[in-house]
Amino acid sequence: MRPIDLSVYLVLDPELCAAIGMVETAVRAVEGGATAVQLRDKAAPHAELVATGRALKAALAGTGVPLIVNDDVAAAIEIGADGLHIGQGDMLPHEARMRIGPEMILGLSVETPEHAAAADPRLVDYVGAGPVFATATKPGHAAPTGFGGLARIIAATPLPAVAIGGVKHGHAAEAVAAGARGLAVVSAICGRPDPARAARVLVHAMKKAREA
């Protein structure tokens, strides 16, 4: 398994990050303690996505924070990203693993215990579990699970899980109690006046939740 710290997993949104841009948002969030960064921009043309990804990869160099690309396996390879994240409607995990090779991190969205149980630890490194709540940042998402549903999803897999879907720093204790290793956030960092401070708040919340 390729290790990844899921504690504060930033998912970049081009619209929410528009004021300062995705690269600057990521840089400031990492300064504040974000542990992983995912580039998610489903509307961008391929060349634009690759250009943004390469700028992010350069900006994160030396931080130890991995860059994960959502959905677009070709872009992830061109960027030289640290990982790829796929959903249930994207390519199958074994196909993704064949494309990206053995070294790249592979994440998989799981929305039910059945999805989680089917995730093969020989192929997948972590799961994004949820959505916990309804969220405007991902139109057409599955029905929200709540924390009870989150716990059932996480219990169905040995893989480390990050809670996603409308989660904020105030949800850290419930997410950790459900078995999550971290919070995957969009609006809790993107679009905030001070992404570094927003990330620090999340880091502190996760630390308190683990110590409780």
VENHUZI-V157916 format. One record per residue. N is the residue number from 1. RES is the residue in one letter. PHI is phi in whole degrees, 0 to 359 (NA if undefined). OMEGA is omega as a letter, one per 30 degrees, with the letter a starting at -180 (* if undefined). NEAR is the number of other ideal C-beta (glycine too) atoms within 12 Angstrom. Layout:
n=N res=RES phi=PHI omega=OMEGA near=NEAR
n=N res=RES phi=PHI omega=OMEGA near=NEAR
//
This chain:
n=1 res=M phi=NA omega=l near=19
n=2 res=R phi=272 omega=a near=26
n=3 res=P phi=289 omega=l near=18
n=4 res=I phi=211 omega=l near=37
n=5 res=D phi=276 omega=a near=28
n=6 res=L phi=266 omega=a near=43
n=7 res=S phi=310 omega=l near=35
n=8 res=V phi=230 omega=a near=47
n=9 res=Y phi=256 omega=a near=52
n=10 res=L phi=274 omega=l near=52
n=11 res=V phi=254 omega=a near=49
n=12 res=L phi=283 omega=l near=50
n=13 res=D phi=237 omega=a near=35
n=14 res=P phi=298 omega=a near=27
n=15 res=E phi=287 omega=a near=22
n=16 res=L phi=294 omega=a near=29
n=17 res=C phi=271 omega=a near=33
n=18 res=A phi=302 omega=a near=15
n=19 res=A phi=299 omega=a near=18
n=20 res=I phi=241 omega=l near=23
n=21 res=G phi=91 omega=a near=24
n=22 res=M phi=291 omega=a near=40
n=23 res=V phi=295 omega=a near=27
n=24 res=E phi=294 omega=l near=24
n=25 res=T phi=301 omega=a near=44
n=26 res=A phi=297 omega=a near=44
n=27 res=V phi=300 omega=a near=32
n=28 res=R phi=292 omega=l near=33
n=29 res=A phi=296 omega=l near=45
n=30 res=V phi=293 omega=l near=36
n=31 res=E phi=302 omega=l near=25
n=32 res=G phi=276 omega=l near=31
n=33 res=G phi=117 omega=l near=32
n=34 res=A phi=303 omega=a near=44
n=35 res=T phi=255 omega=l near=35
n=36 res=A phi=205 omega=a near=47
n=37 res=V phi=229 omega=l near=50
n=38 res=Q phi=248 omega=l near=49
n=39 res=L phi=268 omega=l near=45
n=40 res=R phi=233 omega=l near=43
n=41 res=D phi=211 omega=a near=33
n=42 res=K phi=287 omega=a near=26
n=43 res=A phi=268 omega=a near=16
n=44 res=A phi=288 omega=l near=24
n=45 res=P phi=300 omega=a near=13
n=46 res=H phi=306 omega=a near=22
n=47 res=A phi=298 omega=l near=15
n=48 res=E phi=292 omega=l near=20
n=49 res=L phi=298 omega=l near=31
n=50 res=V phi=296 omega=l near=25
n=51 res=A phi=298 omega=l near=21
n=52 res=T phi=296 omega=l near=37
n=53 res=G phi=298 omega=l near=40
n=54 res=R phi=293 omega=l near=24
n=55 res=A phi=294 omega=l near=25
n=56 res=L phi=295 omega=a near=42
n=57 res=K phi=301 omega=l near=31
n=58 res=A phi=294 omega=a near=18
n=59 res=A phi=292 omega=a near=27
n=60 res=L phi=269 omega=a near=36
n=61 res=A phi=304 omega=l near=17
n=62 res=G phi=88 omega=a near=10
n=63 res=T phi=274 omega=a near=25
n=64 res=G phi=81 omega=a near=17
n=65 res=V phi=267 omega=a near=34
n=66 res=P phi=285 omega=l near=40
n=67 res=L phi=257 omega=l near=45
n=68 res=I phi=251 omega=l near=46
n=69 res=V phi=255 omega=l near=45
n=70 res=N phi=278 omega=l near=41
n=71 res=D phi=76 omega=a near=32
n=72 res=D phi=269 omega=a near=36
n=73 res=V phi=295 omega=l near=31
n=74 res=A phi=296 omega=l near=20
n=75 res=A phi=295 omega=l near=35
n=76 res=A phi=302 omega=a near=40
n=77 res=I phi=291 omega=l near=23
n=78 res=E phi=297 omega=a near=22
n=79 res=I phi=291 omega=a near=34
n=80 res=G phi=76 omega=a near=24
n=81 res=A phi=295 omega=l near=38
n=82 res=D phi=278 omega=a near=35
n=83 res=G phi=196 omega=l near=41
n=84 res=L phi=228 omega=l near=48
n=85 res=H phi=240 omega=a near=47
n=86 res=I phi=237 omega=l near=40
n=87 res=G phi=256 omega=a near=30
n=88 res=Q phi=294 omega=a near=23
n=89 res=G phi=268 omega=a near=15
n=90 res=D phi=267 omega=l near=23
n=91 res=M phi=294 omega=l near=24
n=92 res=L phi=290 omega=a near=21
n=93 res=P phi=305 omega=a near=33
n=94 res=H phi=292 omega=l near=18
n=95 res=E phi=291 omega=l near=15
n=96 res=A phi=298 omega=a near=33
n=97 res=R phi=296 omega=l near=29
n=98 res=M phi=298 omega=a near=17
n=99 res=R phi=287 omega=a near=24
n=100 res=I phi=269 omega=l near=36
n=101 res=G phi=85 omega=a near=19
n=102 res=P phi=280 omega=a near=14
n=103 res=E phi=270 omega=a near=18
n=104 res=M phi=286 omega=l near=31
n=105 res=I phi=294 omega=l near=38
n=106 res=L phi=234 omega=l near=44
n=107 res=G phi=251 omega=a near=49
n=108 res=L phi=224 omega=l near=43
n=109 res=S phi=284 omega=l near=40
n=110 res=V phi=231 omega=a near=40
n=111 res=E phi=247 omega=a near=33
n=112 res=T phi=217 omega=l near=25
n=113 res=P phi=302 omega=l near=23
n=114 res=E phi=294 omega=l near=14
n=115 res=H phi=301 omega=a near=32
n=116 res=A phi=296 omega=a near=35
n=117 res=A phi=295 omega=a near=20
n=118 res=A phi=278 omega=a near=23
n=119 res=A phi=289 omega=a near=39
n=120 res=D phi=275 omega=a near=22
n=121 res=P phi=297 omega=l near=21
n=122 res=R phi=283 omega=a near=15
n=123 res=L phi=247 omega=a near=31
n=124 res=V phi=258 omega=a near=38
n=125 res=D phi=260 omega=l near=41
n=126 res=Y phi=201 omega=l near=46
n=127 res=V phi=240 omega=l near=48
n=128 res=G phi=262 omega=a near=54
n=129 res=A phi=258 omega=l near=48
n=130 res=G phi=147 omega=g near=47
n=131 res=P phi=284 omega=l near=36
n=132 res=V phi=293 omega=l near=38
n=133 res=F phi=234 omega=l near=32
n=134 res=A phi=295 omega=a near=19
n=135 res=T phi=217 omega=a near=28
n=136 res=A phi=281 omega=a near=17
n=137 res=T phi=279 omega=l near=34
n=138 res=K phi=222 omega=a near=29
n=139 res=P phi=300 omega=l near=13
n=140 res=G phi=76 omega=a near=14
n=141 res=H phi=290 omega=l near=25
n=142 res=A phi=291 omega=l near=27
n=143 res=A phi=298 omega=l near=15
n=144 res=P phi=300 omega=a near=24
n=145 res=T phi=266 omega=a near=38
n=146 res=G phi=67 omega=a near=24
n=147 res=F phi=283 omega=l near=29
n=148 res=G phi=295 omega=l near=17
n=149 res=G phi=294 omega=l near=30
n=150 res=L phi=300 omega=a near=41
n=151 res=A phi=298 omega=l near=26
n=152 res=R phi=293 omega=l near=25
n=153 res=I phi=297 omega=a near=42
n=154 res=I phi=294 omega=a near=40
n=155 res=A phi=294 omega=a near=21
n=156 res=A phi=275 omega=a near=24
n=157 res=T phi=222 omega=l near=31
n=158 res=P phi=279 omega=a near=19
n=159 res=L phi=285 omega=l near=38
n=160 res=P phi=296 omega=a near=32
n=161 res=A phi=234 omega=l near=43
n=162 res=V phi=245 omega=l near=47
n=163 res=A phi=281 omega=a near=51
n=164 res=I phi=222 omega=l near=51
n=165 res=G phi=110 omega=l near=40
n=166 res=G phi=73 omega=a near=30
n=167 res=V phi=277 omega=l near=45
n=168 res=K phi=230 omega=a near=29
n=169 res=H phi=298 omega=l near=32
n=170 res=G phi=290 omega=l near=20
n=171 res=H phi=260 omega=a near=31
n=172 res=A phi=302 omega=a near=35
n=173 res=A phi=298 omega=a near=23
n=174 res=E phi=292 omega=l near=27
n=175 res=A phi=294 omega=l near=45
n=176 res=V phi=294 omega=l near=30
n=177 res=A phi=298 omega=l near=18
n=178 res=A phi=281 omega=l near=31
n=179 res=G phi=107 omega=a near=30
n=180 res=A phi=288 omega=l near=42
n=181 res=R phi=275 omega=a near=35
n=182 res=G phi=185 omega=l near=43
n=183 res=L phi=244 omega=l near=49
n=184 res=A phi=264 omega=a near=53
n=185 res=V phi=236 omega=l near=53
n=186 res=V phi=242 omega=a near=43
n=187 res=S phi=289 omega=l near=31
n=188 res=A phi=290 omega=l near=42
n=189 res=I phi=234 omega=a near=48
n=190 res=C phi=296 omega=l near=37
n=191 res=G phi=85 omega=l near=27
n=192 res=R phi=284 omega=a near=29
n=193 res=P phi=299 omega=a near=13
n=194 res=D phi=225 omega=a near=19
n=195 res=P phi=301 omega=l near=39
n=196 res=A phi=295 omega=l near=26
n=197 res=R phi=296 omega=l near=21
n=198 res=A phi=301 omega=l near=34
n=199 res=A phi=294 omega=l near=37
n=200 res=R phi=298 omega=l near=25
n=201 res=V phi=299 omega=l near=28
n=202 res=L phi=293 omega=l near=41
n=203 res=V phi=301 omega=a near=33
n=204 res=H phi=297 omega=l near=21
n=205 res=A phi=297 omega=l near=31
n=206 res=M phi=294 omega=l near=39
n=207 res=K phi=297 omega=l near=20
n=208 res=K phi=296 omega=a near=16
n=209 res=A phi=297 omega=a near=29
n=210 res=R phi=287 omega=a near=18
n=211 res=E phi=276 omega=a near=11
n=212 res=A phi=291 omega=* near=13
//
